[in-house]
Amino acid sequence: MENFNFQSSILSQAGWITGFAVVTALGAQVEIPNQPVPFTLQTFFVLLSGAFLGARNGFLSQVLYLILGAVGIPVFSGATFGLAKMLGPTGGYLLGFPLAAVVVGYLVTLRKEYFWNLASMFVGLLIIFTTGTLQLYAVLSHDIKQAFVSGFLIFSWWDILKLAAAAAIYTEFSKRFRRVG
């Protein structure tokens, strides 16, 4: 893993990348129905994948997650799958996952404090919600205000909780393990 001093063999890295793709898929199944976008734990694991695995491997874990869904494995929310899901109204959120993991993975390496990690993960969430809201706007032909409310604002309370928890977990973990590089 890029950010922590775990065994860094290719096999070990592949295991961590796969593991975070799997927990992202499991997080997608923890769902509170909402229209047009359900509440899930996906973004919690996307943020942690970037933080724990680093920019490159966090990116790869989220690309693997998307590939699994694209080829027909039911990893997306509601046990759905396919390119149609990725190109549909909520697909922009999914497509923002790899970029968010890269950015979080890079930013958390700059400082170790909780509030820095919180801010880094907030930037990751902004990426996810920007790509998601834009696709929601484009696919559903909402006006931009309606897309912003239904695709961004409605998630604020839920994502503040996930963001705070992810930053706390990562910060505590990073204090206990020596950083590489």
Backbone torsions as a table, in degrees:
resi	resn	phi	psi	omega
1	MET	NA	140.4	-174.5
2	GLU	-67.6	-38.7	-172.3
3	ASN	-90.9	-23.6	-177.0
4	PHE	-126.6	157.0	-175.0
5	ASN	-84.2	61.4	170.9
6	PHE	-92.0	168.3	173.7
7	GLN	-55.4	131.4	-174.5
8	SER	-109.6	27.6	175.7
9	SER	-64.3	159.0	178.9
10	ILE	-58.3	-41.2	179.7
11	LEU	-63.5	-42.8	178.3
12	SER	-63.3	-45.2	178.3
13	GLN	-61.2	-42.9	178.9
14	ALA	-60.9	-38.2	177.9
15	GLY	-63.7	-44.6	178.8
16	TRP	-66.7	-41.3	178.3
17	ILE	-60.6	-47.6	178.9
18	THR	-63.9	-42.6	179.8
19	GLY	-58.4	-43.9	179.3
20	PHE	-72.2	-30.2	173.3
21	ALA	-63.9	-40.8	-179.8
22	VAL	-66.9	-46.1	-179.0
23	VAL	-68.8	-29.1	173.2
24	THR	-63.6	-42.5	177.5
25	ALA	-63.3	-42.0	177.7
26	LEU	-65.2	-39.8	177.5
27	GLY	-61.9	-30.2	178.0
28	ALA	-67.5	-25.1	-177.6
29	GLN	-85.8	-13.5	172.9
30	VAL	-85.2	96.1	-166.0
31	GLU	-129.5	135.1	168.5
32	ILE	-110.1	112.8	-175.5
33	PRO	-58.3	138.6	177.1
34	ASN	-159.3	147.9	178.3
35	GLN	-112.7	138.8	2.0
36	PRO	-88.2	-4.5	-175.7
37	VAL	-125.8	124.1	-179.9
38	PRO	-75.4	157.8	171.4
39	PHE	-82.4	128.4	177.7
40	THR	-139.7	178.8	174.7
41	LEU	-99.5	8.0	-178.2
42	GLN	-53.2	-51.2	-173.5
43	THR	-63.7	-30.6	175.6
44	PHE	-55.7	-47.1	-178.4
45	PHE	-77.4	-28.6	174.4
46	VAL	-62.1	-47.6	-179.9
47	LEU	-62.0	-44.2	179.5
48	LEU	-67.3	-32.4	178.9
49	SER	-63.0	-43.7	177.5
50	GLY	-64.8	-44.3	-177.9
51	ALA	-65.0	-50.3	-175.6
52	PHE	-77.3	-38.9	-174.4
53	LEU	-91.6	-17.6	-175.6
54	GLY	90.7	172.4	-173.8
55	ALA	-59.3	-52.2	-175.3
56	ARG	-66.0	-53.8	-175.9
57	ASN	-72.4	-30.9	173.0
58	GLY	-62.4	-44.7	175.8
59	PHE	-57.5	-49.0	-178.3
60	LEU	-62.2	-37.2	179.2
61	SER	-64.0	-37.8	-179.1
62	GLN	-78.3	-32.4	173.0
63	VAL	-64.7	-42.6	176.9
64	LEU	-59.9	-43.6	177.3
65	TYR	-56.2	-46.4	179.8
66	LEU	-66.1	-39.4	178.4
67	ILE	-62.9	-44.0	178.7
68	LEU	-57.0	-44.5	178.2
69	GLY	-68.1	-38.8	-177.9
70	ALA	-65.3	-33.5	-177.5
71	VAL	-88.0	2.3	172.5
72	GLY	111.1	5.9	175.9
73	ILE	-86.4	129.0	-173.0
74	PRO	-75.8	73.4	-176.2
75	VAL	-100.7	-13.0	-177.8
76	PHE	-82.6	170.0	-177.2
77	SER	-54.7	142.7	-177.9
78	GLY	70.9	21.1	-178.7
79	ALA	55.8	39.4	177.9
80	THR	-97.7	172.3	-175.9
81	PHE	-160.9	173.7	169.4
82	GLY	103.0	161.0	178.1
83	LEU	-64.3	-31.8	178.7
84	ALA	-60.4	-38.4	177.4
85	LYS	-65.1	-41.0	-178.2
86	MET	-70.8	-27.3	-179.5
87	LEU	-99.0	-3.1	-179.5
88	GLY	-81.7	-168.9	-174.7
89	PRO	-56.0	-37.5	-176.7
90	THR	-98.0	1.6	-177.4
91	GLY	-64.8	-25.9	179.4
92	GLY	-62.1	-32.9	176.3
93	TYR	-63.6	-48.0	179.4
94	LEU	-58.8	-44.9	-177.3
95	LEU	-67.8	-20.9	176.3
96	GLY	-80.6	-14.2	-176.7
97	PHE	-58.0	-50.8	-178.3
98	PRO	-61.4	-41.7	179.7
99	LEU	-65.0	-41.4	177.9
100	ALA	-61.3	-43.0	179.3
101	ALA	-62.0	-40.5	178.0
102	VAL	-60.9	-50.0	-175.8
103	VAL	-65.1	-46.4	177.9
104	VAL	-61.2	-45.1	180.0
105	GLY	-58.2	-37.2	177.4
106	TYR	-74.7	-49.6	-173.3
107	LEU	-62.7	-39.7	-177.1
108	VAL	-67.9	-16.3	177.8
109	THR	-77.0	-14.2	-175.0
110	LEU	-78.9	-31.7	179.6
111	ARG	-151.0	163.0	-175.7
112	LYS	-108.8	-3.5	-172.8
113	GLU	-75.0	151.3	-179.9
114	TYR	-55.0	-48.6	-175.2
115	PHE	-68.1	-29.4	174.1
116	TRP	-67.9	-45.0	178.6
117	ASN	-62.7	-39.6	177.1
118	LEU	-61.2	-46.4	179.4
119	ALA	-64.8	-39.6	178.9
120	SER	-61.7	-43.9	179.6
121	MET	-71.3	-30.8	175.1
122	PHE	-62.6	-41.1	176.3
123	VAL	-60.9	-42.3	176.6
124	GLY	-59.2	-43.8	177.4
125	LEU	-63.2	-39.7	177.9
126	LEU	-60.2	-38.6	177.6
127	ILE	-62.5	-49.0	-179.2
128	ILE	-60.5	-46.0	-177.3
129	PHE	-73.2	-28.1	175.7
130	THR	-68.7	-49.3	179.3
131	THR	-64.5	-38.6	179.5
132	GLY	-66.1	-46.3	-178.9
133	THR	-65.8	-39.2	179.3
134	LEU	-64.1	-41.1	178.5
135	GLN	-70.9	-38.3	175.8
136	LEU	-57.8	-45.0	177.9
137	TYR	-60.6	-46.7	-176.2
138	ALA	-69.3	-43.6	-173.5
139	VAL	-78.8	-40.6	-176.8
140	LEU	-91.9	-1.4	-179.5
141	SER	55.1	33.5	172.5
142	HIS	-68.4	159.0	164.7
143	ASP	-76.1	160.1	-171.9
144	ILE	-62.5	-33.9	178.6
145	LYS	-64.6	-45.5	179.3
146	GLN	-64.0	-41.0	177.8
147	ALA	-63.4	-40.3	179.5
148	PHE	-64.1	-43.3	-179.8
149	VAL	-67.7	-49.6	-174.8
150	SER	-80.4	-20.4	-177.3
151	GLY	-109.8	-4.9	-176.1
152	PHE	-136.4	-63.0	-173.6
153	LEU	-61.7	-37.8	-176.8
154	ILE	-61.3	-22.7	-177.4
155	PHE	-91.3	-4.2	-171.8
156	SER	-53.4	-52.0	-176.8
157	TRP	-62.9	-43.2	-177.7
158	TRP	-65.9	-43.9	-176.7
159	ASP	-76.6	-25.1	172.7
160	ILE	-63.8	-41.2	177.3
161	LEU	-63.8	-47.9	-179.9
162	LYS	-64.2	-40.8	-179.6
163	LEU	-62.4	-48.2	179.9
164	ALA	-62.3	-42.0	179.4
165	ALA	-66.2	-45.3	-179.7
166	ALA	-62.9	-43.3	179.8
167	ALA	-65.6	-39.4	178.9
168	ALA	-65.6	-45.0	179.3
169	ILE	-61.7	-48.4	-178.7
170	TYR	-64.8	-43.1	-178.9
171	THR	-62.0	-46.1	179.8
172	GLU	-63.5	-43.6	179.5
173	PHE	-62.8	-41.6	-177.2
174	SER	-68.7	-23.9	176.0
175	LYS	-72.5	-28.0	-174.3
176	ARG	-89.8	-16.3	-177.4
177	PHE	-125.2	139.1	-179.9
178	ARG	-72.0	134.5	178.5
179	ARG	-79.1	143.0	175.9
180	VAL	-90.4	134.7	175.1
181	GLY	79.9	NA	NA
